[in-house]
Amino acid sequence: SKMWLFRKETDAEKEAKQRQQATIEALTRGELPPIARERIMRERGQGKNFFASDLTVREFLLTKEAGVQTVGQVMGTSFYKVGFWGSFRTYRGATGEIMELSQAIVQAREAAVERMRQEAELLGASGVIGVRITMKRHSWADNLTEFTAFGTAVRLPDWQPSDGTFTSSLNGQEFWQLHKAGYRPHGIVMGSCAMYMHMDWNTRRQIYGWFSPNQEVNTFTDGYYQAVKTARLRLQKDIKAHNAEGAVGVIIDPGQETIEYEINDTSYYDVLLNYVIMGTAVSAHPEKEQQHTPPLLCLNLASKKFGALSSTNAMDDEYFEEFYGED
């Protein structure tokens, strides 16, 4: 064991330490880690006709018809310490927002999206479409959450380098329709609010009381409305920061967490609501005439039921069948 303490580092161990230090320094500066840059450069070396994409066949053909060139698949990740017990050692005695958690959720997602955007920029792409953000907790580390963003980098024929590299959560069909209508994406926008809802004596009586009548639990109703209002205001602020007209493809993720604690050997429960709104900021292209295509009626000829009609906007399906044939 004494010999192990004074063992000389191997060249491989020294190189691993140097790479780890270089990664930490790059992330601190807001840059991609060296291993990500090396992967991007290898992909660029494959040639412009080689790419990987998570687009479906239909999405790929529709975007290609719009003049969009698929460049490759890009991703960004961030392991972030996000959790109630990571910020507080005891319960809170009142309902209200926990600003530290609201900021942590947004910062973690933004870090993952930004690293994905930087990969697309290195590939010479105009932007990223079909962006998906996953959130995963790990049992081996309390309060540690993994945020990963991935999508398909694309190149637009009329996109100027000065326009920057955009990110969009729209899928291939949605992006094709947006492009045909004369709109352009700016980036993924978010609004978040971590609302702590404390169950006081009256709230516990409303929920658990033997003779309590059916009634609204005001603590949770009011807390939920506060979270929605705060998150929407921050989403609007983010849209304005992107100089956009609005956001499309908006999704809502109202995650909940139970906060358990004890007082005088009695267990109590509060609720933490992590309300997140996310979408793609867009605006009308100033130099492109908007083409408003009316909704089309799609008849499924492959169905045995003649009455199998769809009254929704089936523009992408109609176009696909007309130019590329049915599946």
N, C-alpha and C positions, 0 to 999 in steps of 0.2 A: 504493500500500500504506500510506503514511503517513496518507492521508486516512481509510482504513479503520480505523486504530487509534483515531482521534478521532471516529468516527462516532457520532452521537447515537442512543440507543435509541428505537425506535418505541413507540407506546402498546401495540401488540400484544405486543411483547417484554417490556415492563414488566409487563403483565398476566400473561404466562406465568410470569415469575419469581415474581411474588407468589403465584400459584396453586401453584407448585411448593413455595415456602416454607411456605404454609399446609398443604399435604399432608404435608410432613415433620413439621411441628409436631403435626398431628393424629395421625399414626401413632406419634409418640413418646409421646403421651398415651394411646395405646391406643384411639383413636377411629377412625371411618371417615374417609377423605379427603373433602374437600368435593365432588368430582365424583360420588362414590357417593351422598352425601346428596341432591344435586341430582337424580340419576336416580330415587331412591326417592320424592322429593316429586313428581316428574312422574308417576310411576306412581300415586301416591295421588290425584292430580288427575284421573286417568282415570275414577274412579268405582269403587264397590265391586263392580260386575258385570264389570269388565274385569280379566283376568288372563292370565298366560302360565305354562306348566307343562311339565315334561319327563315327567310321568306319562303312561303309556299310557292308552288309552280304558278298558280294564278296571280299571286302578288308580284312575282318576278316578271311575268309577261306584261302585266298592266303597267308597272313602273317603267319597263323598257319601252312600251308604246309611247309613254309620256316623255321619252328622251332621257330618262334617268339611268345612269350607268351604275351597276352594282360594283362596289369596290372590295368589300370584305366585311367580316364580322369583327366587332370591337366590343370591349368590355372594360369595366372599371369596378373596383371593389374597395370597401372600407370597413374595417373592424372597429366598432365604436362602443365605448362604455355608455350604455343607455339604460337607466333603470331607477326606480324610486329609491331603493335602499342604497344606491350608489351616491345619491345626493343628500339623503336625510337618514338619520339614525333612529328616528321614532316617527310615529304617525303625526298627521297634521290635524289640528283641532277645528278647522274651518274649511268650507268649500271655496275653491279658488284655483287659478292657474299656477302651475309650477313652471316658471319661465325657464329655469335651467334645462328641464326636460324638453320643452318646446324647441329651444334653440338646438339642443343636441340632436333631435330627430331630423331637423332640417339640415343641419351641418353635415350629418352623416350621409344623407341621401345626396346632397349637393356634391360632396367629395367624390362619391362613386360616379355620379353623372359627369362631373368635370374631368375625371381621369379617362372615362370612356370618350368624351369629346376630344381630349388631347390625342388619343390613339387615332381617331378619325382624321384629325388635323395632320398628323404625321403621314398618313396614307394619302394626303392630298384630296380628301373628300370635301364635298360641300356641307354635308351634315350626316346625321344618323336618324333612321326611321325605325319604327317598330320597337322602340325602347321599352324594356320591361325592367322593373326594379323588384328584386326579391329581398326579403328580410328573414333572417334565420337566427335563432338563438341556439347557443351551444351549452350542453349540460356541464362541460368541463370548466366553465368560467361564468360565474354569476355576473349578471348585468352586462355581459358582452354580447353585442348583436352584430351580425355580419350583413352589410348592405352591398348588394351586387347589382350593377346596371349593365345590360348588354343589348345590342341591337345591330342593325346592318348599316354600314357606312355606304353612302351613295354620292354620286357626282352629278350635278345638274348642269345642262349646257349653258344656261343663261345666268349662272351664279358667279359673282365676282369675288375675288379674294378679300376685298374690303368689306364684304357682307358678313364675314366671319363664318364659323362652323356652327350650324344649328343642331339642335337635338329635338326629336319629336317622338311622342308615344303613339302616333297614328300608325296603323298597319299599312300594308301595301295598297289595298283598295282605297282606304280613306285618304292616303296621301295622293294617290292618282286623282281622285275626285277633287281634292283641294287644289291641286296644281291646275287641273282643267278649268276650274272655276276662277282662276286668276288670283289665288291667295298664296301667301308664302309663310312658312313657319319661322319662328324666331328662337324658340327654346322651350324646354320644360320648365313650368312654373309650379310653385308649391305654396301651400299655406298650412300651418300646423298649430295645434293648441293641445297642451297636456293639462287636462282639467282634473283636479283632485276633488272628489265628492265625499265629504265626511258624513257618516251616518250618526247624527246626534241622537239624544234620547227620544225626541219626538219621531224621528225617521224610523228608528228601530221599533218603536211602538206601532207605527203605521204598518210595518212589514211583518213583524213577528207577534204582535199582540193577539191574544186569544179571541178577544171580543172586538177587534178592530174591523170596521165595515170596509167594503170595497171602496177605494178612494184613490185619487192620484197622489203619488209620492213626489211632492214638490221639489225636494232636494235634487233628485235625478233629472226631472224635467227642466228645471232652471239651469242646472249645470250643463246639460247637453246643449241647450240653446246658447248659453254663453260660449261654449267651445265652438259651435258652428259659426257664430257671429265673428269671433276673433279669427278663426282660420280663414273665413271668406275675406275679411278685410286685409289680411296678409297676402292672400292670393291676388287680390286686386292691386296691391302695392307692387307685387312681383311682376304682374302684367305691365304696369306702367313703367317699371324699371327696364323692361325689354322693348319699350317703345312700340307696343302692340295694341291692337284694337280690342282684343278679347282672347278667350281661351276656348278651345274645342277638345273633345275627347276627355272631358273631365271625369275623374274617378274619385270616389270617396272611400277612405279606409278608416272606419271607426273602431280601432282596436281597444280592448278593455283588459284591465289587470286588477285582480283582487288583492287588496292590501290587508293582511292579517296581523293583528297585534293583540297583546294581552294587557289587561289592567286588573290588578288584584286577583290574579289567577283566572280571570274571565276573558274569553276570546271575543274579539270584536272584528268587524270587517268594514273596510271602506273600499271605494271604487276609484280607479285611475283610468280616465278616458283619454286615449291618444288619438285625437281627431286630425286626420290628414287629408287634404284636398290636393290633387295634382292633375295637370292638364298640359296642353301644348298652346303656347301663345302664338297667335297668327294675326296677320293684317293683309289688306288688299295690296297686290303688287302695283306700284305706281305707274309702271310702264306697260302693263299687260291688261288688255281688255277682258273683263270678266265675262265668262260664257255660262249663262244660266241654262242648264239642261233640265227639262221637266222630268218628273218621275215617270218611270216606265212600268208597264204591267208585264210580268214574266209568267209564261205558261210552261209548266214542267211537262214536256211531252213524254218523258221517260216514265212518268207515273201512270199506273193503271186507272187511277181515278181522274176522269176528265176535269173534275171541278177543283183540282189542286192548283189554286192560283195564289199569287202573292201580291198584296196591295201595297207593299212597302217599296221603297226606292231601290229598284233592282238594276240600276244603271250599270254597275260593274259586271253583273252576271250576263246581262243582255249584250254588252259589248264583247265580253269574253267569248260567248257562244257564236256571235256573228263573225268574229275574225279568227278564232282559234278552234272552233268546233266544240261539241259537248265532250264531257269526260268519258 
